[in-house]
Amino acid sequence: MAFFRDPGEMFLGCLGTAEQRFLVTLIQTAAKSGYTRFVEPCAGTFAMANLAVRNGFKPEQIETSDVSMMTSVLGYAITDQSLAPLEIHAQGFSDEELLDPATALYAQMYLRTSKSAGAEYFHNMLVDLKYRRAEHIASIQKQIDATRELLHGMSYRPLDMWNHLREVLDDPHALVIANPPTYFSGYEKFYDTQGKMTWKEPPYQMFDPATGHQQLYDLCMNSKALVVCYQEKRTGEAVGHTIFARAGTRADLNSYITTNREEEAVALAHGKKIKRPSESKLEPLECSMLPRDYEIREDSKLRIIQIKAAEAQYYRELWTHNFVGSSATWNRAVLIDGYIAAVFGISKMAADSLFVWYVMKVPHKTYRLGRLCYMLAQNREFCDTLLDELDREKVTKIRTAMITKYPENKEVRGIMKLCSRAVDKQQGYKLTYEAPIINTRSEKETLTEWLRKEKQWQENRVKTTK
């Protein structure tokens, strides 16, 4: 017996083939229609994240959450997070052993099976788990590795579905696909070890399908995000706008996929690209752009200011050829001596890091202004303006990803470290960079350091030319 019989099986979830086919088209078209944020609360075995990454969404655009220990261990393994904060303890296993994701998942499977070992079938399973422990752990590790290869770059948090929804429902670029429990206390019963295994479980509200779907749509019906939900109900009892139905999934229940916006979801599910209304009219800031030949000095006045998405969009389209937008949680502009020099966007994509979605800057004749943005984004002084007290303790680094024709990106060389390089069939390479947050550097000191690096770079260019 293995954790999952093959690496793909874990993604099947509770959805049948017909439901998955329906959602594949919807997801593919949504990715082409301006949705840049894919959200899977109640992630379970990451079935929807799997469909998303295989059908147009990048892992960096996917955020997931759940309240189960199994999902959290797997989610932490995929996102390179230490299991230590989960505080897992299990009878017969040392705390040090349980820092290994494969061992932690094996421990839960073993202890879950032990509660039913009075029956001969489960007794035989338990014996097999015990005497082939190393083989089972190796099999689980292999499947973790396959999952990580597919989904690495997404974010995961142990978080109640309701809290996650409240974070994302105001984002018109977000597609939310939720698969909450289909029967009350299902998760609790399935993962019960009779107290033999414990962890730092996040606070959460148990989902009762009898009332939960109505609560879900009361919250989501007028939201900017497009919400899609799988549910199993008797005929005529589905909640929300039904866009898919299949009879007889179990007992007297039918399978339904519902949404908060019927017309839009149906169009996507039939492969029709949609043009969603703009959040607001594109608009510039009330200041001039930095002249292309402007001299920046150490005594220049540098400021980072908060800007609206529409203002960021204005400059991104102005400064970028063949612009393709991506949505960020926080949009910021860099002003130098009162001129706008650059805009950049940041989101929190993982427990320990912030993610730089985009950097766009004035096409200057002399300076590489993008490098200044990346340096400013690394400062603890700046990061703390975005985070609450708890996240400030956890977030220790900045990450970004780039699609390029070359195996290295010179814009961040010497500022951030290349931590992942993957071949992209269409563009060349997908590069992921990261850097630790710098705790003591001020904006003024950042400007000075950046100017020093720019001067050195310019001198080296002259030497190379000669």
C-alpha positions in Angstrom: 0.0 0.0 0.0 1.4 3.4 -0.9 0.5 6.9 0.1 -1.0 7.3 -3.3 -0.7 4.5 -5.8 0.8 6.8 -8.4 1.8 10.5 -8.3 -1.1 11.5 -10.4 -3.8 9.8 -8.3 -3.5 12.3 -5.5 -4.9 15.0 -7.7 -8.2 13.2 -8.5 -9.9 14.6 -5.4 -13.7 14.1 -5.2 -14.3 15.4 -8.7 -15.3 12.9 -11.5 -13.8 13.0 -15.0 -16.8 14.9 -16.4 -16.4 17.7 -13.7 -12.7 17.9 -14.4 -13.2 18.2 -18.1 -15.7 21.0 -17.6 -13.3 22.9 -15.3 -10.3 22.4 -17.5 -11.9 24.5 -20.3 -13.1 27.1 -17.8 -9.6 27.4 -16.3 -7.8 27.5 -19.7 -10.1 30.3 -20.9 -9.9 32.3 -17.7 -6.1 32.2 -17.9 -6.3 33.8 -21.3 -9.0 36.3 -20.2 -7.0 38.3 -17.7 -7.3 36.2 -14.6 -3.9 36.3 -12.9 -4.7 34.9 -9.5 -5.9 31.4 -8.9 -7.1 30.6 -5.4 -7.8 27.1 -4.0 -9.1 27.2 -0.4 -9.9 23.7 1.1 -7.0 22.6 -1.0 -7.1 18.9 0.1 -4.8 17.1 -2.4 -4.3 20.2 -4.6 -6.6 18.9 -7.3 -7.5 22.4 -8.5 -4.0 23.7 -8.3 -3.0 20.7 -10.5 -5.6 21.6 -13.1 -4.6 25.2 -13.0 -0.9 24.7 -13.5 -1.6 22.3 -16.4 -4.0 24.7 -18.1 -2.5 28.1 -18.3 -1.7 29.4 -14.8 1.8 29.7 -13.5 2.6 28.2 -10.1 3.5 31.8 -8.9 -0.1 32.8 -9.6 -1.6 30.0 -7.5 -2.4 30.3 -3.8 -3.7 27.5 -1.7 -4.8 26.9 1.9 -6.3 24.2 4.1 -6.8 23.2 7.8 -5.7 19.5 7.6 -2.3 18.3 8.7 -1.8 16.1 5.7 -2.4 19.0 3.3 -0.2 21.3 5.4 2.7 18.9 5.4 2.5 18.4 1.6 1.9 22.2 1.1 5.0 23.0 3.2 7.1 20.5 1.3 6.0 22.0 -2.1 6.8 25.5 -1.0 10.1 24.7 0.8 8.8 25.6 4.3 10.2 24.0 7.4 7.7 21.8 9.2 8.9 23.1 12.6 6.2 25.8 12.9 3.6 23.0 12.5 4.7 21.5 15.9 3.9 17.9 14.9 4.0 15.2 17.6 3.2 11.5 17.1 3.2 8.5 19.3 6.2 6.3 18.4 8.0 9.0 16.4 10.6 11.5 17.5 9.9 15.2 16.9 13.1 15.3 14.8 11.8 12.5 12.5 8.6 14.4 12.0 10.5 17.4 10.5 10.8 15.2 7.4 7.6 15.5 5.3 7.6 11.9 4.0 8.0 10.5 7.5 5.3 12.8 8.9 2.8 11.7 6.2 3.8 8.0 6.9 3.3 8.6 10.6 -0.2 9.9 10.1 -1.1 7.0 7.7 0.2 4.5 10.2 -1.6 5.9 13.2 -4.8 6.5 11.2 -4.7 2.8 10.3 -3.9 1.6 13.9 -7.3 2.9 15.2 -9.0 0.2 13.1 -6.5 -2.6 13.6 -9.0 -4.7 15.4 -10.4 -5.7 12.1 -8.3 -8.3 10.2 -8.1 -6.2 7.0 -6.7 -3.1 8.8 -4.5 -5.3 11.0 -2.8 -6.7 7.9 -2.4 -3.2 6.5 -0.8 -2.1 9.7 1.6 -5.0 9.7 2.7 -4.1 6.1 3.2 -0.5 7.1 5.3 -1.5 10.0 7.6 -4.0 8.4 8.0 -2.1 5.1 8.3 1.3 6.7 11.4 2.3 4.7 9.7 1.4 1.4 6.6 3.3 2.2 8.5 6.4 3.2 10.6 6.2 0.0 7.4 5.9 -2.0 5.8 8.9 -0.3 9.0 10.9 -0.9 8.9 10.0 -4.6 5.4 11.3 -4.8 6.2 14.5 -2.9 9.1 15.1 -5.3 6.7 14.7 -8.3 4.2 17.0 -6.7 6.8 19.6 -5.9 8.2 19.6 -9.4 4.7 20.3 -10.8 3.5 22.9 -8.3 6.7 24.5 -6.9 6.3 28.3 -6.9 2.7 28.3 -5.6 1.9 29.5 -2.1 0.4 27.5 0.8 -0.9 28.5 4.3 -2.7 26.6 7.0 -5.7 28.8 6.9 -9.5 28.6 7.4 -11.4 28.9 4.1 -13.5 31.8 5.3 -10.4 33.9 6.2 -8.8 33.1 2.8 -11.9 34.1 0.9 -12.2 37.4 2.7 -8.6 38.2 1.6 -9.2 37.6 -2.2 -12.9 38.4 -3.0 -12.2 42.0 -3.7 -9.7 41.1 -6.5 -11.3 41.2 -10.0 -8.3 39.2 -11.3 -8.9 36.3 -9.0 -10.5 33.0 -9.9 -11.5 31.0 -6.8 -12.4 27.3 -7.1 -13.6 25.8 -3.8 -14.2 22.2 -2.9 -15.4 22.3 0.7 -16.3 19.1 2.5 -19.3 17.3 1.0 -20.5 16.0 4.4 -20.2 17.4 7.9 -17.1 16.5 9.9 -15.7 14.5 7.0 -12.1 15.8 7.4 -12.1 15.2 11.1 -13.4 11.6 10.8 -11.0 10.7 7.9 -7.8 12.0 9.6 -8.7 10.9 13.2 -5.8 9.2 15.0 -7.5 9.1 18.4 -5.1 11.7 19.7 -2.0 9.7 18.8 -0.8 12.5 16.5 -1.2 16.3 17.1 -0.1 19.5 15.5 -0.5 23.2 15.7 -3.9 23.2 14.0 -5.1 26.6 12.8 -8.4 27.9 14.2 -11.2 27.2 11.8 -15.0 26.9 11.4 -16.3 23.4 10.6 -18.1 23.4 7.3 -21.6 22.0 7.3 -22.9 21.5 3.8 -26.5 21.9 5.0 -25.8 25.6 5.7 -22.2 26.3 4.5 -22.9 26.7 0.8 -25.5 29.3 1.5 -23.1 31.1 3.8 -20.5 30.9 1.1 -22.6 32.5 -1.6 -24.0 35.1 0.8 -20.3 36.1 1.2 -19.3 35.8 -2.5 -22.3 36.7 -4.6 -21.4 40.3 -5.1 -17.7 40.0 -5.0 -15.3 41.1 -7.7 -13.6 37.7 -7.8 -15.2 34.9 -9.9 -16.1 32.1 -7.5 -16.8 28.5 -8.5 -17.8 25.8 -6.0 -18.3 22.0 -6.2 -21.1 20.6 -4.1 -23.2 17.5 -3.8 -26.9 18.1 -3.2 -30.4 16.7 -3.8 -32.3 17.8 -6.9 -33.3 21.5 -6.6 -31.1 22.2 -3.5 -27.9 23.5 -5.2 -26.8 26.9 -3.9 -25.6 29.6 -6.3 -25.9 29.7 -10.1 -25.6 26.1 -11.4 -23.4 25.8 -14.5 -22.8 22.0 -14.4 -24.8 19.1 -13.0 -24.4 15.3 -13.1 -26.9 12.9 -11.6 -26.4 10.1 -9.0 -22.9 10.7 -7.6 -23.8 8.9 -4.4 -27.1 7.8 -2.8 -29.7 10.4 -3.8 -27.3 13.2 -4.3 -26.2 14.9 -7.6 -22.9 16.6 -8.5 -23.2 20.4 -9.1 -20.7 23.1 -10.0 -22.0 26.5 -9.1 -20.8 30.1 -9.4 -21.5 33.7 -8.3 -21.6 35.0 -11.9 -23.4 32.6 -14.3 -23.0 34.4 -17.6 -19.3 34.9 -17.2 -18.6 31.4 -15.9 -20.6 29.7 -18.7 -18.8 31.7 -21.3 -15.4 30.6 -19.9 -16.5 27.0 -19.6 -17.5 27.0 -23.3 -14.1 28.4 -24.3 -15.2 31.9 -25.0 -12.7 34.5 -24.0 -14.3 37.4 -22.1 -13.4 41.0 -21.7 -14.1 42.0 -18.1 -14.7 45.7 -17.3 -11.6 47.6 -16.2 -11.2 48.3 -12.5 -11.0 51.9 -13.3 -9.8 54.3 -16.0 -6.0 54.3 -16.4 -4.6 57.5 -14.9 -1.2 59.1 -14.4 0.1 60.6 -11.2 0.2 64.3 -10.7 3.9 64.6 -11.3 6.2 64.5 -14.3 8.3 61.5 -15.4 12.0 61.4 -14.7 13.7 62.9 -17.8 15.7 60.3 -19.8 19.0 62.2 -19.2 18.3 63.3 -15.6 21.4 63.1 -13.3 20.7 61.3 -10.0 23.0 62.2 -7.1 23.5 60.9 -3.6 21.6 63.9 -2.2 18.6 63.3 -4.5 15.4 62.9 -2.6 14.0 59.4 -3.0 10.5 58.3 -1.9 8.4 55.2 -2.3 4.7 56.0 -2.4 1.5 53.9 -2.5 -0.4 54.1 -5.8 -3.7 52.7 -7.2 -3.7 49.7 -9.6 -5.0 52.0 -12.4 -2.1 54.4 -11.9 0.4 51.5 -11.9 -1.3 50.2 -15.1 -0.9 53.5 -16.8 2.9 53.5 -16.5 3.3 49.8 -17.2 1.6 50.2 -20.5 3.5 53.4 -21.2 6.9 51.9 -20.6 6.5 48.4 -21.9 6.2 47.0 -25.4 3.7 44.1 -25.8 2.4 44.6 -22.3 0.8 41.7 -20.5 -0.6 42.6 -17.1 -0.2 40.7 -13.8 -2.0 41.7 -10.6 -0.2 42.6 -7.4 -1.5 43.1 -3.9 0.5 46.3 -3.3 1.5 48.7 -6.1 4.2 51.3 -5.4 5.9 54.1 -7.3 9.5 55.4 -6.8 9.9 59.1 -6.9 13.3 60.8 -7.4 13.4 64.5 -6.7 9.6 64.6 -7.3 9.7 62.8 -10.7 8.2 59.3 -11.1 11.1 57.0 -12.0 9.5 53.5 -11.7 6.5 51.4 -10.5 6.6 48.0 -9.0 4.1 45.5 -7.5 4.5 43.0 -4.6 2.3 40.2 -3.1 2.8 37.8 -0.2 2.9 34.4 -1.9 4.5 32.3 0.8 4.8 32.3 4.6 8.5 33.3 4.6 8.7 35.7 1.6 7.3 38.5 -0.5 7.1 38.2 -4.2 7.9 41.0 -6.7 5.4 40.6 -9.5 6.7 43.4 -11.8 9.1 46.2 -12.1 8.6 48.9 -14.8 10.8 52.0 -15.1 11.6 55.1 -17.1 13.8 54.2 -20.1 16.8 56.1 -18.8 19.9 56.7 -20.9 22.4 56.1 -18.1 20.9 54.2 -15.1 19.4 50.8 -14.6 16.4 51.9 -12.5 15.0 48.5 -12.2 17.9 47.4 -10.0 17.1 50.3 -7.7 13.5 49.0 -7.3 14.7 45.5 -6.4 17.1 46.9 -3.9 14.5 49.0 -2.3 12.1 46.1 -2.1 14.7 44.1 0.0 14.8 46.6 2.8 13.1 45.6 6.1 12.1 49.2 6.5 10.0 48.9 3.3 8.7 45.4 3.8 7.4 46.2 7.3 5.0 48.8 5.8 3.2 46.0 4.0 3.0 43.3 6.7 1.3 42.9 10.1 3.3 42.0 13.2 3.0 38.2 12.8 4.1 38.3 9.2 7.0 40.6 10.0 8.5 37.9 12.1 8.1 35.2 9.5 9.0 37.0 6.3 12.8 36.8 5.8 13.3 37.1 2.0 12.2 38.6 -1.3 11.6 36.4 -4.4 10.8 37.1 -8.1 10.5 35.1 -11.3 11.3 36.0 -14.9 10.8 34.5 -18.3 13.8 35.2 -20.5 15.6 33.9 -23.6 18.8 33.5 -21.6 19.8 31.3 -18.6 20.5 34.4 -16.5 19.0 37.8 -15.9 21.5 40.6 -15.6 19.0 43.1 -14.1 19.2 41.4 -10.7 22.8 39.9 -10.9 24.6 40.8 -7.7 21.4 41.8 -6.0 19.5 38.5 -5.9 20.6 34.9 -6.2 19.3 32.5 -8.8 17.6 29.7 -7.0 15.7 27.9 -9.8 16.1 27.6 -13.6 13.6 25.8 -15.7 13.3 25.5 -19.4 10.3 27.2 -20.9 9.2 25.7 -24.2 8.0 29.0 -25.7 10.2 31.7 -24.1 13.5 30.0 -23.2 13.9 30.0 -19.5 11.9 30.6 -16.4 14.2 32.0 -13.7 13.4 32.4 -10.0 15.6 34.7 -7.9 15.6 35.4 -4.2 17.5 37.5 -1.6 17.4 37.9 2.1 15.6 41.0 3.6 18.2 43.6 4.7 17.3 44.7 8.2 19.4 47.9 8.6 19.6 49.6 5.2 17.7 52.9 4.8 16.3 54.3 1.5 19.1 56.9 1.5 21.8 54.2 2.0 20.2 52.2 -0.7 20.4 55.1 -3.2 24.1 55.6 -2.3 24.9 51.9 -2.7 22.9 51.7 -6.0 24.8 54.7 -7.4 28.1 53.2 -6.4 27.2 49.9 -8.3 26.0 51.9 -11.3 29.2 53.9 -11.5 31.3 50.7 -11.3 29.1 49.1 -14.0 29.5 52.1 -16.3 33.3 52.2 -15.8 33.5 48.5 -16.6 31.4 49.0 -19.7 33.8 51.6 -20.9 36.8 49.3 -20.4 35.1 46.5 -22.2 34.2 48.7 -25.1 37.8 49.8 -25.4 
